[in-house]
Amino acid sequence: MARLSLMLTLLVVSAAHAQWSSIQSVDSVAIAGNHISVYAGRSVVHVTMLAEDLVRIRASRNGQFVVDKSVAVVKTDWSLPSMSVDQTPADINVKSSKVWLRIKKQPLRLVFMNAKGEVVNEDDPAKGMAWDGEEIRISKKKPDDEFYYGLGEKAGVMNRTGKSYTMWNSDIPAYRADTDPLYQTVPFFFGIHRGTAYGIFFDNSYWSSFDFGKESPDRYSFGAAGGEINYYFFAGPDPKNILARFTELVGRMPLPPRWSLGYQQCRWSYSPESRVRSLASTFRKKKIPCDVIYLDIDYMEGYRIFTWNKKNFPDPKRMIKDLAGQGFKIAVIVDPGIKVDSSYAVFTSGRDKDVFLKYPDGAPFIGTVWPGNCAFPDFSSPSARKWWGENFSGLVDAGVKGFWNDMNEPSVFDGPNKTVPLHVLHADDGLNTLHTKNHNTYGMQMTKATYDGVRNFLPNERLFLLTRASYAGGQRYSAAWTGDNASRWDNLEMAVSMSLSVGLSGQPFIGSDIGGFIGVPSAELFTRWLQLGVFTPLMRGHSVINSPDKEPWSFGPRHEKINREVIELRYKLLPYIYNSMVQASQSGIPAMRPMLLEYPDDAAFVGEDTQFLFGDDLLIAPVLWPGDTTREVQLPKGNWYDFWTETKFEGGKRIVVPAPIDRIPVFVRAGAIVPTQQLVQYSDQSPINPLSLTVYPAQVSSAVYYEDDGKTLDFEKGVYFQRDHKQTRSDDRLTLELSNSRGTYVPSPRSLHVRFVDVPFRPSKVFVSGTEIGSNQWTYDRVARSVTVRVKDTVASSRLELVW
């Protein structure tokens, strides 16, 4: 806490503060198209209707605005929305089909309403928008039954109501539920009131804070130590539409390579080469699927970035090629600190090209990290980003496929705040600003430099980057994980809430260190964490140096068998997982979804962050507490099937289900058509064959199946395979229709196995595209109450019918 208090003190930008001063009454108004300028004394508020459900607010105390530039926002060109503006002596009314903004004049306060004129969000009458020197704050009314979610990576529960948070990217290992801040800054949140949602994105990269009713139960507020009032209001009312619009504004995750969705194994550190080879051989010998092995800082020569330790890794290119032959991809850690060493070419080239951070007097900033005294690239400079990217040529040439950006809060070992001093100067893409503005964006800018640099060497290959620190929109470049957690049950529980919150905040490619990075998990804890990992987009095991082994086989023969079967489930589900990530890349809706995202009007899910949805159709209820062999599950409305027993349950109820150590409770939505594949030891070991579809009947439902080569960008040119699935159920038949495929990608020749569950009687006939097929092409399992139809998979449409 002393460190945090010191940080807060240092982050006071103005030496002498005046009293808080709220914006006063409106003097005049200027209207130009979708832009309204409101003048109140010396203050100016700019209101811009970007879309019929999206409003931007900018405010300046003295009428002077900073350059309108954001590292987060990528969409700035919006079509002119249909809207109207009218004035009365008391108000300015800005209306579209989805939002009505009333700007009160005496004093200036903002009231956001829906199309019916019902208040959705409004400024606090007493405070509104206010300034205290360089500090800014916006205060809003807080209804008693309004709840708040978002803010990206925050420890503890997902519901932010009644709590306060700060945004200042910080390296704090072994965090707990009350640890704040952490590694990432995403100043975006939802307000949900009686099933109606709105969103606010406060695009300000300075140290910022959010108070959701902790100080006063009838008010919430957010603000920053510098910069300007600049926020976006998303009208909703559906939280999925808000998230889609937010990710349209700040960008979405690029479609990842399929191999990055397999199991990944990491520790600090796998070294020397013989240990890496032994690890790979053990995975294959024990037939435990795995796609990725990580190399931590010990692969480098004296922790110098972009080098190899010649003693421990004498021929990395050969090693990586041999491991590739076994189906492994190699990912390496890359930190920002560049050792100050005149014999180190990376340092001397960076010094000569003037790419390192400096103090305002021109002296270089030097901080201590793993290599010792280090210079730090100024990733806010285009030339520095270009220089950084060029340095990846050696790693790419050696065959490295994954790049892990770490220590990029940025974290340093010395200094009072364990980071770059606040008065260090950044280029800021030509604006030349202090670290106070650039701290929270440093990690994201590093991932941009890494992504763009590697892209130059691999122009048609999908990239996999992983980062610890980021800012809003960072999903455009990198996946993320929840930092240096601990091997504790409370950290397993937080792995759920934190991952859900990160996904809800625009970053869908998220996971946690399975088993906990710091400490020693029990066999039970590791297995339960691994089970959760099946249903997090990033599935990575990780452990700290000098800790016992935490590989899937490290906990005895019984748990090795269970852990193998857990990872096998991940690989069988890869088609479903991949389709869910495709959807995330296209819409911004994460694969791992809070219940409230789908059911905002269901009071049972207001504070629910121990169960979640994965994709459109799977409900996951991980076991999060020691010794538990049952699990209570709140089923949403509709019918749901137990994934393991295929028993059907009526939704809208709370049930208790068995959860032995070898099983994570999973439910499937009635109407789901779930694609799976055969077991493989790594993601691209062989083409999918057969492609299996499991149909969980409903009266009518539909789904889209997508497939491509999983590794290149050819899908952007139409080289993909996509078709619609539709199932219907009536009294005398069960039907699945498959449309003609779209796209030019043609999968390898394969069988299609369609399994219909919940079939109480043996069909009298089975038809494929109107032709009855013989019993050699279909089977009825009386015990499982299921029918499996086996046909050749084609790009042409077909129709499967079970008739009674």
C-alpha positions in Angstrom: 0.0 0.0 0.0 2.9 2.3 0.6 4.0 1.9 -3.0 0.5 2.7 -4.2 0.2 5.8 -2.0 3.6 7.0 -3.3 2.4 6.4 -6.9 -0.8 8.4 -6.3 1.3 11.2 -4.9 3.6 11.3 -7.8 0.8 11.2 -10.3 -0.5 14.5 -9.2 0.5 16.4 -12.3 -0.3 20.0 -11.1 1.9 21.3 -8.2 -0.9 23.5 -6.9 -4.5 22.5 -7.2 -7.6 24.7 -7.2 -10.9 23.5 -5.8 -13.0 21.2 -7.9 -14.9 23.3 -10.4 -17.9 21.9 -12.3 -18.9 23.1 -15.7 -21.4 25.9 -15.5 -24.4 27.2 -17.5 -24.6 27.2 -21.3 -24.0 30.5 -23.1 -24.2 29.5 -26.7 -24.5 26.6 -29.1 -23.1 25.9 -32.6 -24.4 23.1 -34.7 -22.7 21.6 -37.8 -24.0 18.4 -39.1 -23.7 15.7 -36.5 -21.5 17.9 -34.3 -22.7 20.2 -31.6 -20.4 22.6 -29.8 -21.7 23.9 -26.4 -20.0 26.9 -24.8 -20.2 27.5 -21.0 -18.0 30.4 -19.9 -14.5 29.4 -20.9 -15.4 25.8 -21.1 -16.4 24.0 -24.3 -18.2 20.7 -24.8 -18.1 18.9 -28.1 -20.9 16.4 -28.7 -20.7 14.2 -31.8 -23.3 11.7 -32.9 -21.1 9.1 -34.6 -23.9 6.5 -35.1 -27.5 6.3 -34.0 -26.4 4.4 -30.9 -23.0 6.0 -30.3 -22.3 9.5 -28.9 -18.8 11.0 -28.3 -18.3 13.7 -25.6 -15.2 15.9 -25.4 -14.9 18.7 -22.9 -12.2 21.3 -22.2 -12.1 23.6 -19.2 -10.5 26.5 -21.1 -11.6 25.8 -24.7 -8.2 24.4 -25.7 -8.4 20.8 -26.9 -5.4 18.4 -27.3 -4.7 16.9 -30.7 -7.4 14.4 -31.4 -5.3 11.2 -31.5 -5.9 7.9 -29.8 -3.9 4.7 -29.8 -7.2 2.8 -29.1 -9.6 4.2 -31.6 -9.3 2.8 -35.2 -12.6 3.8 -36.7 -12.9 7.6 -37.1 -14.8 7.7 -40.4 -18.5 7.3 -39.6 -21.5 7.7 -41.9 -23.6 10.6 -41.0 -26.4 9.2 -38.8 -30.1 10.2 -39.1 -30.6 12.7 -36.2 -32.3 15.9 -35.2 -31.3 18.8 -33.0 -33.7 21.3 -31.4 -33.5 23.8 -28.5 -35.7 25.1 -25.8 -34.7 27.8 -23.3 -33.8 25.0 -20.8 -32.4 22.2 -23.1 -30.7 21.2 -26.3 -32.2 17.9 -27.5 -30.2 15.6 -29.8 -32.2 12.7 -31.1 -31.6 9.6 -33.2 -33.7 6.4 -33.5 -31.8 4.8 -30.6 -30.6 7.6 -28.3 -31.9 10.9 -27.1 -29.3 13.2 -25.5 -30.8 16.1 -23.5 -28.2 18.8 -22.7 -29.5 20.7 -19.8 -28.4 24.4 -19.9 -28.8 25.6 -16.2 -26.1 24.3 -15.4 -24.8 22.2 -18.3 -25.6 18.5 -17.5 -26.0 15.5 -19.9 -29.0 13.2 -19.8 -29.0 10.1 -22.1 -32.4 8.6 -22.8 -33.7 5.8 -25.0 -36.0 6.3 -28.0 -39.0 6.2 -25.6 -37.6 9.1 -23.6 -36.7 7.0 -20.6 -33.6 8.0 -18.8 -30.7 5.6 -19.2 -27.8 7.6 -17.8 -27.4 11.1 -16.5 -24.8 13.4 -15.0 -24.9 14.0 -11.3 -26.7 17.3 -10.9 -24.3 18.7 -8.3 -21.0 17.7 -10.0 -21.4 16.8 -13.6 -18.1 17.3 -15.5 -15.5 19.0 -13.3 -11.8 20.0 -13.1 -9.2 20.5 -10.4 -6.1 21.9 -12.0 -5.0 19.2 -14.5 -7.3 16.6 -13.0 -10.7 15.8 -14.6 -13.7 13.9 -13.3 -17.2 13.0 -14.6 -19.9 12.2 -12.0 -23.1 10.3 -12.8 -26.3 9.4 -11.0 -26.3 5.8 -9.7 -29.7 4.1 -9.4 -30.0 1.6 -6.6 -30.4 -1.4 -8.8 -27.8 -0.5 -11.5 -24.8 -2.8 -11.7 -21.4 -2.2 -13.4 -19.1 -4.6 -15.3 -16.0 -4.3 -17.4 -12.7 -2.4 -16.9 -10.8 -5.3 -18.4 -8.3 -7.1 -16.1 -9.3 -6.6 -12.5 -8.9 -9.0 -9.6 -11.9 -10.2 -7.5 -15.5 -10.5 -8.6 -16.8 -9.3 -12.0 -19.5 -7.0 -10.6 -17.8 -3.6 -9.9 -20.7 -2.1 -8.0 -19.8 -0.5 -4.7 -16.1 -0.7 -5.4 -13.4 1.7 -6.7 -10.5 0.9 -9.2 -7.5 2.6 -10.6 -5.8 2.3 -14.0 -2.0 2.2 -13.9 -0.3 -0.8 -15.5 1.6 -2.5 -12.7 3.7 -5.6 -12.2 2.3 -7.2 -9.0 2.8 -10.9 -8.8 0.8 -13.3 -6.6 -2.0 -10.8 -6.5 -5.2 -11.3 -4.5 -8.8 -10.3 -4.8 -8.2 -6.8 -3.4 -5.0 -6.1 -5.5 -5.4 -3.1 -7.7 -4.2 -2.0 -10.2 -2.8 -4.8 -12.3 -1.2 -5.2 -15.7 -3.7 -3.8 -18.1 -5.8 -0.7 -18.7 -9.2 -0.9 -20.4 -11.3 2.1 -19.3 -14.5 0.7 -20.7 -17.5 -0.5 -18.7 -21.2 -1.4 -18.8 -24.0 -0.2 -16.7 -26.9 -2.6 -16.5 -30.2 -1.5 -15.0 -33.2 -3.9 -15.0 -32.0 -5.7 -18.0 -31.1 -2.6 -20.0 -27.5 -1.9 -20.7 -25.4 1.1 -21.8 -21.6 1.4 -22.2 -19.0 4.1 -21.6 -15.4 4.2 -22.9 -13.3 6.8 -21.2 -10.4 7.1 -23.7 -7.8 8.7 -21.4 -4.4 7.0 -21.0 -3.3 8.9 -17.9 -3.6 7.4 -14.4 -7.3 7.1 -14.0 -9.8 6.0 -11.4 -13.4 4.7 -11.3 -15.7 4.8 -8.3 -18.9 2.8 -8.7 -20.8 4.0 -5.6 -18.1 3.3 -3.0 -17.8 7.0 -2.0 -21.5 7.7 -2.4 -24.2 5.1 -2.9 -26.2 7.4 -5.2 -23.4 8.5 -7.5 -20.6 7.0 -9.5 -17.7 8.8 -11.2 -14.6 8.4 -13.3 -11.6 10.6 -14.0 -7.9 11.0 -14.6 -4.8 12.8 -13.4 -4.4 14.6 -16.7 -5.6 14.8 -20.3 -9.1 15.7 -21.3 -12.6 14.6 -20.7 -13.2 12.3 -23.7 -15.7 9.5 -23.5 -18.0 7.5 -25.8 -21.5 6.6 -24.8 -23.0 3.4 -26.2 -26.8 3.4 -26.1 -27.5 -0.3 -26.1 -29.8 -1.7 -24.7 -28.4 -5.1 -25.6 -24.9 -5.6 -24.1 -23.8 -7.8 -27.0 -24.6 -4.9 -29.4 -22.6 -2.6 -27.2 -19.6 -4.8 -27.2 -19.8 -5.2 -31.0 -20.0 -1.5 -31.4 -17.1 -0.9 -28.9 -14.9 -3.4 -30.8 -15.9 -1.7 -34.1 -14.5 1.5 -32.6 -11.2 0.1 -31.2 -10.7 -2.9 -33.4 -11.1 -6.6 -33.1 -8.8 -9.6 -32.7 -7.4 -10.9 -36.0 -8.2 -14.6 -36.6 -5.5 -16.5 -34.8 -3.7 -19.5 -36.2 -5.5 -22.8 -35.3 -2.4 -24.2 -33.5 -2.5 -21.3 -31.0 -5.8 -22.8 -29.7 -4.1 -26.1 -28.7 -2.5 -26.8 -25.4 0.6 -24.7 -24.6 3.3 -25.5 -22.1 5.5 -22.9 -20.4 7.8 -22.5 -17.4 10.5 -20.2 -16.3 12.6 -21.9 -17.8 12.9 -24.9 -20.1 16.7 -24.8 -20.6 19.0 -26.2 -21.9 18.1 -27.6 -25.3 18.2 -31.2 -24.0 15.4 -30.4 -21.5 13.2 -28.9 -24.3 13.7 -32.0 -26.4 12.9 -34.2 -23.4 9.8 -32.3 -22.7 8.6 -32.6 -26.3 9.4 -36.3 -26.3 7.5 -36.9 -23.1 4.4 -35.3 -24.4 4.5 -37.5 -27.5 5.5 -40.7 -25.6 2.7 -40.2 -23.1 0.2 -39.3 -25.8 -0.7 -36.0 -24.2 -1.6 -33.5 -26.9 0.3 -30.3 -27.1 1.1 -27.6 -29.7 3.3 -25.0 -28.2 6.5 -25.0 -26.0 7.7 -21.7 -24.6 11.3 -20.5 -23.9 11.6 -18.0 -21.1 14.5 -15.6 -20.5 17.1 -18.2 -20.0 17.2 -19.0 -23.8 19.0 -15.7 -24.2 22.7 -14.8 -23.8 22.8 -12.9 -20.5 19.1 -12.0 -20.9 20.0 -9.9 -24.0 16.9 -9.6 -26.2 17.2 -11.2 -29.7 20.1 -13.4 -28.8 20.6 -17.1 -28.1 22.6 -18.7 -25.3 25.2 -20.5 -27.4 26.0 -23.0 -24.6 22.5 -24.1 -23.8 21.1 -23.6 -27.4 24.0 -24.1 -29.8 21.8 -24.6 -32.9 18.3 -23.2 -32.3 17.3 -23.4 -35.9 18.0 -27.1 -36.0 16.3 -27.7 -32.7 13.2 -25.8 -33.8 13.1 -27.7 -37.1 13.3 -31.0 -35.3 10.5 -30.0 -32.8 8.4 -28.9 -35.7 8.7 -32.4 -37.1 7.1 -33.6 -33.9 4.3 -31.0 -34.3 5.5 -28.4 -31.9 5.6 -24.6 -32.3 8.2 -22.6 -30.3 7.3 -19.4 -28.6 9.9 -17.1 -27.0 9.7 -14.3 -24.5 10.7 -10.8 -25.6 11.1 -8.1 -22.9 11.6 -4.4 -23.7 14.8 -3.8 -21.6 17.9 -3.6 -23.9 21.1 -4.2 -22.0 23.5 -1.2 -22.0 26.5 -2.9 -23.6 28.7 -1.4 -26.3 29.5 -4.9 -27.6 25.8 -5.7 -28.0 24.7 -4.9 -31.5 21.0 -4.5 -30.6 21.9 -1.8 -28.0 24.4 0.0 -30.3 22.0 0.1 -33.2 19.2 1.4 -31.0 21.5 4.1 -29.6 22.7 5.1 -33.0 19.2 5.3 -34.3 18.1 7.3 -31.3 15.1 5.0 -30.4 15.4 4.9 -26.6 13.5 6.8 -24.0 15.1 10.0 -22.6 14.6 12.6 -19.9 13.6 16.0 -21.1 17.2 17.2 -20.9 18.3 14.5 -23.4 19.9 12.2 -21.0 19.0 8.5 -21.6 16.7 6.8 -19.2 18.4 3.7 -17.8 16.5 1.1 -15.7 17.5 -2.2 -14.1 15.8 -5.4 -15.3 17.0 -9.0 -15.9 20.1 -8.1 -18.0 21.2 -5.3 -15.6 21.2 -1.7 -16.7 18.9 -1.3 -19.7 17.7 1.2 -22.2 14.0 1.1 -23.2 12.7 1.6 -26.7 10.2 4.4 -27.1 7.4 2.4 -28.7 5.4 5.6 -29.2 7.9 6.5 -32.0 7.3 5.1 -35.5 11.0 4.9 -36.1 11.5 3.0 -32.8 8.7 0.6 -33.7 10.3 0.0 -37.1 13.7 -0.6 -35.6 12.2 -3.0 -33.0 10.4 -5.0 -35.7 13.5 -5.4 -37.8 15.2 -7.1 -34.9 12.9 -10.1 -35.2 14.5 -11.3 -38.4 16.8 -13.7 -36.5 14.1 -15.3 -34.4 11.8 -15.7 -37.4 14.6 -17.1 -39.5 15.3 -19.7 -36.7 11.6 -20.8 -37.0 10.1 -19.2 -33.9 6.3 -19.0 -34.3 5.1 -17.3 -31.1 6.2 -14.1 -29.4 5.6 -13.4 -25.8 5.8 -9.8 -24.8 6.5 -9.5 -21.1 7.7 -6.9 -18.5 6.0 -4.3 -20.6 3.9 -2.4 -18.0 6.9 -1.3 -18.2 8.4 -2.9 -15.2 11.8 -2.1 -13.8 13.5 -3.3 -10.6 14.8 0.0 -9.3 13.2 3.3 -8.6 10.3 4.2 -6.2 7.5 3.1 -8.4 9.2 0.1 -10.2 8.6 1.7 -13.6 9.8 4.5 -15.8 9.9 7.9 -14.1 6.9 10.0 -14.8 8.9 12.9 -16.4 10.6 10.7 -19.0 9.8 12.0 -22.5 8.0 10.0 -25.2 7.7 10.8 -28.9 4.0 10.0 -28.8 3.9 9.9 -32.6 5.1 13.5 -32.8 3.3 15.0 -29.8 6.3 14.7 -27.4 4.6 14.0 -24.1 5.6 12.7 -20.7 5.4 9.2 -19.3 2.4 10.2 -17.3 0.4 9.9 -20.6 2.2 7.0 -22.2 2.7 4.6 -19.3 -0.6 2.7 -19.8 -0.1 2.4 -23.5 3.5 1.3 -23.5 2.7 -2.4 -23.5 0.2 -2.1 -26.3 2.6 0.0 -28.4 5.2 -2.8 -27.9 2.8 -5.4 -29.2 2.0 -3.2 -32.2 5.8 -2.9 -32.9 6.2 -6.7 -32.5 3.1 -7.5 -34.7 4.0 -5.2 -37.5 7.7 -6.3 -37.4 7.0 -10.0 -37.6 4.3 -9.4 -40.2 6.9 -8.0 -42.5 8.8 -11.3 -42.4 5.6 -13.5 -42.5 3.3 -11.5 -44.8 0.7 -14.4 -45.4 1.0 -16.1 -42.0 -1.3 -15.6 -39.1 0.6 -14.4 -36.0 0.4 -15.4 -32.4 1.6 -12.8 -29.8 1.0 -12.9 -26.1 1.2 -9.9 -23.8 1.0 -9.1 -20.1 0.4 -5.3 -20.4 -2.0 -3.6 -22.8 -4.5 -0.8 -23.3 -8.0 -0.7 -24.9 -7.8 -2.1 -28.4 -4.7 -4.2 -27.7 -6.5 -7.2 -29.1 -5.7 -6.0 -32.6 -2.1 -7.2 -32.0 -2.0 -9.8 -29.2 -3.6 -12.3 -27.0 -3.3 -11.7 -23.2 -3.2 -13.6 -20.0 -4.0 -12.6 -16.4 -0.4 -12.2 -15.3 1.6 -13.8 -12.5 -1.1 -15.5 -10.5 -0.6 -18.0 -7.6 -1.3 -21.6 -7.0 -4.3 -21.0 -4.8 -8.0 -21.9 -5.0 -9.0 -18.3 -4.8 -6.8 -17.6 -7.9 -8.6 -20.4 -9.7 -11.9 -18.7 -9.0 -10.5 -15.3 -10.1 -9.2 -16.9 -13.3 -12.9 -17.2 -14.3 -14.1 -13.7 -13.3 -10.9 -12.0 -14.6 -11.0 -13.8 -18.0 -14.7 -13.1 -18.4 -14.2 -9.4 -17.6 -11.3 -9.1 -20.1 -13.5 -10.7 -22.8 -16.4 -8.4 -21.9 -13.9 -5.5 -22.4 -13.0 -6.3 -26.0 -10.2 -8.8 -25.6 -11.5 -12.3 -26.5 -8.1 -14.2 -26.6 -7.5 -14.6 -22.9 -6.5 -17.2 -20.3 -4.7 -17.7 -17.0 -1.5 -19.6 -16.0 -2.9 -23.1 -15.4 -1.9 -24.4 -12.0 -0.8 -20.9 -10.9 2.5 -19.4 -11.8 3.8 -18.9 -8.2 3.6 -21.7 -5.7 2.8 -25.4 -5.7 -0.7 -26.6 -6.6 -2.1 -29.8 -5.3 -3.0 -32.5 -7.9 -6.7 -31.6 -7.4 -6.1 -27.9 -7.9 -4.0 -28.5 -11.1 -6.6 -30.8 -12.6 -9.5 -28.5 -11.8 -7.6 -25.6 -13.4 -6.8 -27.7 -16.4 -10.5 -28.5 -16.8 -11.2 -24.8 -16.8 -8.4 -24.2 -19.3 -10.3 -26.4 -21.9 -12.9 -23.6 -22.0 -10.6 -20.6 -21.9 -9.4 -19.3 -25.4 -5.8 -19.5 -24.2 -4.9 -22.8 -22.7 -1.4 -22.5 -21.2 0.3 -24.2 -18.3 3.0 -22.1 -16.6 5.2 -22.1 -13.5 7.9 -20.0 -11.8 11.6 -20.8 -11.6 12.7 -23.2 -8.8 9.2 -24.5 -8.5 8.3 -28.2 -8.8 7.3 -29.4 -12.2 3.7 -28.6 -13.3 3.4 -30.6 -16.4 0.2 -32.7 -16.9 2.0 -35.8 -15.8 3.7 -34.3 -12.7 1.0 -35.3 -10.2 1.0 -39.1 -10.2 -0.5 -41.7 -12.5 -4.1 -41.2 -11.6 -4.1 -37.5 -12.3 -1.9 -38.0 -15.4 -4.7 -40.1 -16.9 -7.3 -37.6 -16.0 -5.2 -34.7 -17.3 -4.6 -36.5 -20.6 -8.3 -37.0 -21.1 -9.0 -33.3 -20.2 -6.5 -32.1 -22.8 -8.0 -34.6 -25.3 -11.4 -33.0 -24.8 -9.9 -29.7 -25.9 -8.6 -31.2 -29.1 -11.8 -33.0 -29.9 -13.7 -29.7 -29.5 -11.2 -27.7 -31.7 -13.7 -27.2 -34.5 -16.3 -25.8 -32.0 -13.6 -23.7 -30.3 -12.2 -22.5 -33.6 -15.7 -21.5 -34.9 -16.2 -19.5 -31.6 -13.0 -17.6 -32.2 -13.9 -16.9 -35.8 -17.1 -15.4 -34.5 -15.1 -13.3 -31.9 -12.8 -12.0 -34.7 -15.8 -11.0 -36.8 -18.1 -9.5 -34.2 -16.1 -8.9 -31.0 -18.3 -11.2 -29.0 -15.9 -13.4 -27.0 -15.9 -17.2 -27.0 -15.8 -17.1 -23.2 -18.9 -15.1 -22.2 -20.4 -13.9 -18.9 -24.0 -15.2 -18.4 -25.2 -11.5 -18.3 -24.0 -11.0 -21.8 -26.6 -13.4 -23.1 -29.2 -12.9 -20.3 -28.9 -9.3 -19.0 -32.6 -9.4 -17.9 -32.2 -12.5 -15.7 -31.7 -11.4 -12.1 -30.1 -14.8 -11.3 -27.0 -13.7 -13.3 -26.4 -10.3 -11.9 -23.4 -11.4 -9.8 -22.7 -14.7 -11.5 -19.1 -15.2 -12.4 -18.4 -18.8 -11.5 -20.2 -20.3 -14.5 -20.1 -19.0 -18.1 -21.0 -19.7 -21.7 -18.4 -20.8 -24.2 -19.5 -19.9 -27.7 -23.2 -19.9 -28.5 -24.1 -23.3 -27.1 -22.0 -24.5 -24.2 -22.5 -23.7 -20.5 -19.5 -24.3 -18.4 -19.6 -24.7 -14.6 -16.1 -25.4 -13.4 -15.3 -26.8 -9.9 -13.5 -24.0 -8.1 -13.3 -25.2 -4.5 -11.3 -28.0 -2.9 -13.0 -31.3 -2.2 -16.1 -30.6 -4.1 -17.6 -33.5 -6.1 -20.9 -31.8 -6.9 -21.6 -28.5 -8.5 -24.6 -26.1 -8.3 -25.6 -24.7 -11.7 -28.1 -22.1 -12.6 -29.6 -23.0 -16.0 -30.9 -20.2 -18.2 -34.3 -20.4 -19.7 -34.9 -23.0 -22.4 -33.9 -26.6 -22.4 -30.3 -27.8 -21.7 -28.6 -31.2 -22.1 -25.9 -32.5 -19.8 -22.8 -32.9 -22.1 -21.7 -36.1 -20.4 -25.0 -38.0 -19.9 -27.2 -36.2 -22.5 -29.9 -35.9 -20.0 -32.3 -33.1 -20.8 -33.1 -30.4 -18.2 -35.7 -27.7 -18.2 -34.0 -24.3 -17.8 -34.7 -21.4 -15.5 -33.8 -23.6 -12.5 -30.9 -24.1 -10.1 -29.7 -27.7 -10.1 -27.0 -29.7 -8.4 -25.0 -32.1 -10.7 -22.2 -34.6 -10.1 -18.7 -33.3 -10.5 -16.2 -36.0 -9.8 -12.5 -35.2 -10.1 -12.4 -36.4 -13.7 -15.4 -34.3 -14.9 -16.2 -30.6 -15.4 -19.9 -29.9 -15.6 -20.9 -28.8 -19.1 -24.3 -28.3 -20.6 -25.4 -27.8 -24.2 -28.2 -25.6 -25.3 -31.1 -27.4 -26.9 -30.9 -26.7 -30.7 -27.1 -26.8 -30.7 -25.2 -28.4 -33.5 -21.8 -29.0 -32.1 -18.9 -29.8 -34.5 -16.0 -32.0 -33.2 -13.2 -34.0 -34.7 -11.0 -37.1 -34.2 -8.3 -37.0 -31.5 -4.9 -35.7 -32.6 -1.7 -35.1 -30.8 -1.3 -31.6 -32.2 -3.8 -29.3 -34.1 -2.5 -29.9 -37.6 -1.4 -33.5 -37.3 -4.0 -34.6 -39.9 -7.0 -33.1 -41.6 -10.3 -33.3 -39.8 -11.8 -36.8 -40.6 -14.4 -37.5 -39.8 -16.1 -34.2 -39.1 -18.7 -34.9 -36.5 -21.8 -32.9 -35.8 -23.8 -33.6 -32.6 -27.4 -32.4 -32.9 -29.2 -31.5 -29.6 -32.8 -31.3 -30.8 -35.1 -28.3 -30.5 -38.2 -27.4 -32.4 -36.0 -25.3 -34.8 -32.5 -24.0 -34.7 -29.6 -23.0 -36.9 -25.9 -22.6 -36.8 -23.0 -21.7 -39.2 -20.0 -23.9 -39.6 -16.7 -22.4 -40.7 -13.3 -23.9 -41.8 -10.2 -22.8 -43.5 -6.5 -23.8 -43.7 -6.0 -22.5 -40.1 -2.7 -20.8 -40.8 -2.6 -18.3 -43.6 -4.5 -15.1 -44.5 -6.0 -16.7 -47.6 -9.4 -16.6 -45.9 -9.4 -12.9 -46.5 -9.5 -13.6 -50.2 -12.5 -16.0 -49.9 -10.5 -19.2 -49.4 -12.7 -20.6 -46.7 -15.5 -23.2 -46.3 -18.7 -22.1 -44.7 -22.2 -23.5 -44.7 -25.5 -23.1 -42.8 -26.9 -25.8 -40.6 -30.6 -25.9 -39.8 -32.4 -28.5 -37.6 -36.1 -29.0 -37.1 -38.1 -31.4 -35.0 -41.7 -32.4 -35.4 -43.9 -35.3 -34.2 -42.8 -37.7 -36.9 -39.3 -36.6 -38.0 -36.0 -35.0 -37.1 -34.2 -33.1 -39.9 -30.8 -31.5 -40.4 -30.3 -29.4 -43.5 -26.8 -28.5 -44.7 -26.6 -25.7 -47.2 -24.2 -25.4 -50.2 -20.8 -24.3 -49.0 -19.6 -20.7 -49.5 -16.0 -19.8 -50.2 -13.4 -21.6 -52.3 -11.7 -23.7 -49.6 -12.3 -27.4 -50.1 -11.5 -29.6 -47.2 -9.7 -32.9 -47.8 -12.0 -35.8 -48.6 -13.6 -37.0 -45.4 -16.6 -38.6 -43.8 -19.4 -36.6 -42.0 -20.8 -38.2 -38.9 -24.0 -36.7 -37.7 -25.2 -37.8 -34.3 -28.7 -37.0 -33.1 -29.2 -37.2 -29.3 -32.5 -37.5 -27.3 -34.0 -40.0 -29.9 -36.3 -42.1 -27.8 -37.2 -44.7 -30.5 -35.5 -46.3 -33.4 -36.4 -44.5 -36.7 -38.3 -46.5 -39.2 -36.4 -44.9 -42.1 -33.4 -42.6 -42.6 -33.1 -40.4 -45.7 -30.2 -38.4 -47.1 -31.3 -35.8 -49.7 -34.6 -37.7 -50.3 -33.0 -41.1 -50.7 -33.4 -43.8 -48.1 -30.1 -45.2 -46.9 -29.4 -48.6 -45.5 -28.6 -49.6 -42.0 -24.9 -49.9 -42.9 -24.9 -46.1 -43.0 -26.7 -45.4 -39.7 -27.0 -46.9 -36.2 -29.4 -46.5 -33.3 -28.0 -46.7 -29.8 -30.9 -47.7 -27.6 -29.0 -47.1 -24.3 -27.7 -43.7 -25.3 -30.9 -42.9 -27.2 -29.0 -41.6 -30.2 -28.8 -42.1 -33.9 -25.5 -41.7 -35.9 -25.6 -41.2 -39.6 -22.4 -41.6 -41.7 -22.1 -40.0 -45.1 -19.5 -38.5 -47.3 -18.9 -34.8 -46.6 -19.3 -32.6 -49.7 -19.6 -28.9 -50.6 -23.1 -29.5 -51.9 -26.3 -29.1 -49.9 -27.9 -32.1 -48.3 -30.7 -33.1 -46.0 -30.7 -35.7 -43.4 -34.1 -37.0 -42.0 -35.0 -39.4 -39.3 -38.5 -40.6 -39.8 -40.7 -42.5 -37.4 
